[in-house]
Structures are given as structure tokens and as C-alpha cells.
Amino acid sequence: MRFINKILKNPRIIVDYNPYKMETNRRALVLFKTDWFGPFGKLTVKPGTTQFEVSEAARILNKLGYLVTIVDRGYKCTLIHDYDLFYGLAIGGSGQYFKFYYEQMSSKCIKIALSTGPNVEVSSKKFQDRINYFKQRHGTVPMSTSRVASESFNKLIENCDALFYHGNDIVRQGYESIKLPKYKLPTPIKDSIPAVFNILGNKHLHKNNFLFYSGSGMISKGLDIIIDAFLELEDYNLYIATLYYESEFFDFYKEKMKNADNIKYLSNMESDSIDMMRICNNCAFVISASCIDGDPAAIMECLRYGLVPVVTRETDIDFKDAIFFEDFSISNVKKGIKKAINLNNENYTDLSKKSYLSSLKNYSFNYTLAVEEAFCKTIIQKRTKTTSK
């Protein structure tokens, strides 16, 4: 059984990925995720996932003439090939081995850093502020609080040929001092989310209902602040749906949530599921008090359902008509919630339709086009620099 399990595991490194059957000596290394590939080849991958993002990046690099090696972000090994291009995740705990692989590249290698949110020098302080605020209110912190890495790779990023990033104003401002070409990648969401534009005129009937929807990192997403705010706003309803269940966090709030009639934890929920469609049809707003985000897929998927975002600026979405909290304090989160509820029906419906419109930038094909264009421009720029010397 152990032997069978070993065979059926996802590989930690995929060597010479070549779906286009290219005859080439050029090689590219991608540092991100390998769980989209099984023991017998590529798995079925849904848009709107990080598996889709990395599999598309690998496919495009092969299309552009490279044999592609993909290394899982948590795997460390000495490489046996020389590489002509390196594309690596460079922030957070998931980017912990960026330096290790960067230092194995030659000076001629095209080096591209990927930032899926704010750089560490920005996010570390913001996250620590949230930890301190939790301790100030509760005297302790649930154990599952690790969301950022202690080491910044900004100096290595400065020496790269380009930076690809997910995010908007907050992420962009965090990299302003680093002078290199920067390319924004829209966060792809699931194209399979059902069409709802025709029924958005009815959502104002549910203005008392807010949805919190997220992957992992409940404290970094500000769910503790949101729960504490709704505990003081008993006339308004908070529904919580996640992709992962962080037991230590939810155990901490278990009794409080159990005794609160207006706060409901639903389940781990996929964004294109029937359950998700039902809850989004019965809510008017999506709420987030995140401190370290960059165009988060979970929020953009809720916008596709027509939910109006009530968020911190650090959630960093590209929807300027969102309702923004002044800061992450419970008092100002409560003010933002009340401001949302007090929208008149006409203004709310207008915002709901604009939310849907804003999410159209996040179709998966927009990501595919953006990443291919960014790779092409970076390769051309590097060759132009090399030939001009």
C-alpha cells in the first residue's frame, strides 16, 4: 500500500514539461505548485485556482519555446540543468525558496519574480498590527496565524528582469521603489459561476445579509474583527463560508458564534457550487477586513454574483465604488456595515451591477492573455539588452 501511495502522489518536481512537443534546447524553471500534475500526466484543472495559474504559465512558456521544469514551492533540490528563464513565487511563506533557486541561475538567465500580494516589508507590519489588535481585545491569539515570511527578497527582485504581480494600488505602491518592468496579472476566477446579471435587481431585498468568503488566513482576512463587529450588531446577519476550515480559529469563536443568532458558519464551499449560488442570492454584500491581499479571487467571485464589496483598502480590489472601511477598528467596521445597509435601493442595485461588471476582468482568458504578453515582453526586453551590449 505504501508503494502504491508513493506512485499515486503528485510529483514535487516536473521535468521537461512539453505539451507542444517542442524541439528545443532552451529551458525554463517555474517555482510555484505541482499538484496540478499527477503520476500519469496533467490533471483536470479548473480556472480560478492557483493550479490553473501555474499550469497556464508552464504551457505558455512551452509554447514560447522552452522545455519547462516546475518545482513545488515547498520542495528544495539542487538542479541538474542550466536554465534560460526562471519564474518564481517570491513572497510569503510559499515563496521561501525563491532565493535558493534564484542563486542557481546564471547571469544570462531571464529572471522573473511573481508577487501574489504585497511584498513582505509591507505585509509583515500590517499582519503584526492585526495580531496585536487581537491580543489587545482577547488576551491571546489562535495558533494558526502564520501568513507572511520573515525574509524579504526585495533586493533579489531588484535584480530580476521583471516583476509579475496580482493586486492593484496597495501592491503596486509597495513596489514603487523597485525600478524594473512590472506587469499586472488579473486573478482568474471560475468561469463556471452561473449567470446572475438578470436577477440583480432583486438583491436589495437582502441588504441585512453579509457574506464573508475566503480561503485560508482568517486573522489576516480580518474575520475576527468582522465577527466581533456583528456580535454588537444583532439586527444584521453574517454568513461565513470558506474553502478551508481553520479549526484553531473557529474553536476560539465557537461558543460566541453558537450563542449569536445573527452569525452562521455554513461550510467549506466551492465558489461555483449550488450552495454558493444560493447564499449569494440571499446576501447583498461581501465583507472583508483583510490586511494583506491582492485582487483576491474569493472576493472577485462574489462580485461575479453581484455582491457589493464592503472592505478594507488593503483588500486591494480594482473596484473604486466599493464601500471602504476607514480603518480596521471594530468601531469603523461597524460604521461601514451601517453605511452599506443605509444605501437606498436604487443606489444599491446600481452598485450590484457595477460589481458584476468589475469582475469581468477576471475571466480566465484575461489571465492567459496577460501572462503570455508579460512573458513575451520580458523575453524581448532581455534579448534587446543583451544584443545592445
Residue pairs with C-beta under 8 A, 6 or more apart in sequence:
7 39
8 38
8 39
9 39
10 34
10 35
10 37
10 38
10 39
10 72
11 34
11 37
11 39
11 72
12 34
12 71
12 72
12 74
12 75
12 77
13 34
13 69
13 70
13 71
13 72
13 75
13 77
14 34
14 37
14 58
14 68
14 69
14 70
15 69
16 67
16 68
16 69
17 37
17 58
17 62
17 67
17 68
17 69
17 70
18 62
18 67
18 68
19 42
19 59
19 62
20 59
20 62
20 63
22 62
22 65
22 66
22 67
24 65
24 66
24 67
26 65
26 66
26 67
26 84
26 85
27 66
27 67
27 68
27 69
27 81
27 82
27 83
27 84
27 85
28 61
28 62
28 66
28 67
28 68
28 69
28 83
28 84
28 85
28 86
28 87
29 68
29 69
29 70
29 71
29 79
29 83
29 85
29 86
29 87
29 88
29 101
29 105
30 54
30 57
30 58
30 61
30 68
30 69
30 70
30 71
30 87
30 88
31 70
31 71
31 73
31 86
31 87
31 88
31 89
31 95
31 97
31 98
31 101
32 50
32 53
32 54
32 57
32 70
32 72
32 73
32 87
32 88
32 89
32 114
33 50
33 51
33 54
33 70
33 72
33 73
34 54
34 70
34 71
34 72
34 75
35 51
35 72
36 42
36 43
36 45
36 51
36 52
36 54
36 55
37 43
37 55
37 70
42 55
43 51
45 51
45 52
45 55
46 52
46 190
46 192
47 188
47 189
47 190
47 191
47 192
47 364
48 188
48 189
48 190
48 191
48 271
48 272
48 297
48 301
48 364
49 190
52 188
52 364
52 367
53 188
53 367
53 371
54 70
56 367
56 368
56 371
57 87
57 371
57 375
58 68
58 70
60 368
60 371
60 372
60 375
61 68
61 85
61 87
61 375
62 68
63 372
64 372
64 375
64 376
64 379
66 84
66 85
69 79
69 81
69 83
71 77
71 97
71 101
73 89
73 94
73 95
73 96
73 97
74 94
74 96
74 97
75 97
76 97
76 100
78 104
79 101
79 104
82 106
82 109
83 105
83 106
83 109
84 108
84 109
84 110
85 109
85 110
85 111
85 112
85 379
86 101
86 102
86 105
86 109
86 110
86 111
86 112
87 112
87 114
87 164
87 375
88 95
88 98
88 101
88 102
88 112
88 113
88 114
89 95
89 98
89 114
89 116
90 98
90 113
90 114
90 115
90 153
90 156
90 157
91 115
91 116
91 117
91 118
91 119
91 120
91 123
91 149
91 153
92 116
92 117
92 120
92 123
92 147
92 148
92 149
93 146
93 147
93 148
93 149
94 116
95 114
95 149
95 153
96 149
96 151
98 113
98 153
98 156
99 151
99 153
99 156
102 111
102 153
102 156
105 111
108 386
110 161
110 378
110 379
110 382
111 159
111 160
111 161
112 160
112 161
112 162
112 163
112 164
112 375
112 378
113 153
113 156
113 157
113 160
113 162
113 163
113 164
114 163
114 164
114 165
115 157
115 163
115 164
115 165
115 166
115 167
115 171
115 175
115 294
116 165
116 166
116 294
117 123
117 166
117 167
117 171
117 292
117 293
117 294
117 316
118 126
118 167
118 170
118 171
118 174
118 292
118 293
118 294
118 314
118 316
119 152
119 154
119 157
119 171
119 174
119 175
120 148
120 149
120 150
120 151
120 152
120 153
120 154
121 152
121 154
121 174
122 170
122 174
122 292
123 147
123 148
123 291
123 292
124 148
124 150
124 152
126 291
126 292
126 314
127 147
127 148
127 219
127 220
127 291
127 292
129 291
129 328
130 219
130 220
130 222
130 291
130 328
131 141
131 145
131 219
133 225
133 328
133 329
134 141
134 219
134 224
135 141
137 228
137 330
138 252
141 219
142 219
142 246
142 248
142 249
142 251
142 252
143 248
144 218
144 246
144 247
144 248
144 249
145 219
145 220
147 217
147 219
147 220
147 292
148 292
154 178
157 163
157 175
157 178
157 180
158 178
158 179
158 180
160 180
161 180
161 181
161 378
161 381
161 382
162 180
162 181
162 182
162 183
162 374
162 377
162 378
162 381
163 175
163 178
163 180
163 181
163 182
163 183
164 182
164 183
164 185
164 371
164 374
165 171
165 172
165 175
165 182
165 183
165 184
165 185
165 294
166 184
166 185
166 186
166 187
166 294
166 295
167 184
167 293
167 294
167 295
167 316
168 184
168 294
168 295
168 316
168 317
168 318
169 313
169 316
170 293
170 294
170 313
170 314
170 316
171 294
171 295
171 316
172 182
172 184
175 182
181 377
181 378
181 381
183 370
183 373
183 374
183 377
183 378
184 370
185 367
185 370
185 371
185 374
186 295
186 361
186 362
186 366
186 367
186 370
187 294
187 295
187 296
187 297
187 300
187 362
187 367
188 297
188 362
188 363
188 364
188 366
188 367
188 368
189 271
189 297
189 300
189 301
189 304
189 359
189 362
189 363
189 364
190 271
190 272
190 301
191 363
191 364
192 272
193 271
193 272
193 277
193 301
193 304
193 305
194 272
194 277
196 277
196 280
196 281
196 304
196 305
196 306
196 356
197 306
197 353
197 356
199 281
200 306
200 349
200 352
200 353
200 356
201 349
203 281
203 284
203 306
203 307
203 348
203 349
203 352
204 284
204 345
204 348
204 349
204 352
206 282
206 283
206 284
207 284
207 285
207 340
207 341
207 343
207 348
208 235
208 236
208 237
208 284
208 341
209 236
209 237
209 239
209 282
209 283
209 284
209 285
210 230
210 236
210 237
210 238
210 239
210 283
210 284
210 285
210 286
210 287
210 310
210 337
210 340
211 239
211 240
211 241
211 279
211 280
211 283
211 285
211 286
211 287
211 302
211 307
212 221
212 223
212 226
212 238
212 239
212 240
212 241
212 286
212 287
212 288
213 241
213 242
213 269
213 271
213 276
213 286
213 298
213 299
213 301
213 302
214 221
214 223
214 242
214 243
214 288
214 296
214 298
215 242
215 243
215 244
215 297
215 298
216 242
216 243
216 244
216 246
217 246
218 224
218 242
218 246
218 249
218 250
219 249
220 290
220 291
220 292
221 288
221 289
221 290
221 293
222 288
222 289
222 290
222 291
222 312
222 328
222 333
223 240
223 249
223 289
224 249
224 253
225 289
225 328
225 329
225 330
225 333
226 238
226 287
226 288
226 289
226 333
227 238
227 253
227 256
227 257
227 263
228 330
229 330
229 333
229 334
229 337
230 236
230 237
230 238
230 260
230 262
230 263
230 337
231 256
231 260
231 263
232 330
232 334
233 262
233 334
233 337
233 338
234 260
234 261
234 262
235 262
236 262
236 337
236 341
237 262
237 263
237 264
238 262
238 263
238 264
238 287
239 264
239 266
239 279
239 283
240 263
240 264
240 265
240 266
241 266
241 267
241 268
241 269
241 275
241 276
241 279
242 268
242 269
243 268
243 269
243 270
243 298
244 268
245 268
250 257
250 265
256 263
257 263
257 264
257 265
266 275
266 279
267 275
269 275
269 276
269 279
270 276
271 297
271 298
271 301
276 305
277 305
280 302
280 305
280 306
280 307
281 305
283 307
284 307
284 308
284 340
284 348
284 352
285 307
285 308
285 309
285 310
285 323
285 340
286 299
286 302
286 303
286 307
286 308
286 309
286 310
286 311
287 309
287 310
287 311
287 337
288 296
288 299
288 309
288 310
288 311
288 312
288 315
289 311
289 312
289 315
289 325
289 328
289 333
290 296
290 311
290 312
290 314
290 315
290 316
291 312
291 314
291 328
292 314
293 299
293 314
293 315
293 316
294 316
295 316
295 317
295 318
295 362
296 315
296 316
296 317
297 362
299 309
299 311
299 315
299 317
300 317
300 358
300 359
300 362
301 359
302 309
303 309
303 317
303 319
303 355
303 356
303 358
303 359
304 356
304 359
304 362
305 356
306 352
306 353
306 355
306 356
307 352
307 355
308 322
308 323
308 340
308 343
308 348
308 351
308 352
308 355
309 315
309 317
309 319
309 322
309 323
309 355
310 322
310 323
310 325
310 336
310 337
310 340
311 317
311 322
311 323
311 324
311 325
312 324
312 325
312 327
312 328
313 324
313 325
317 358
318 358
318 361
319 354
319 355
319 358
321 351
321 354
323 336
323 339
323 340
324 336
325 332
325 333
325 335
325 336
326 332
326 335
326 336
343 351
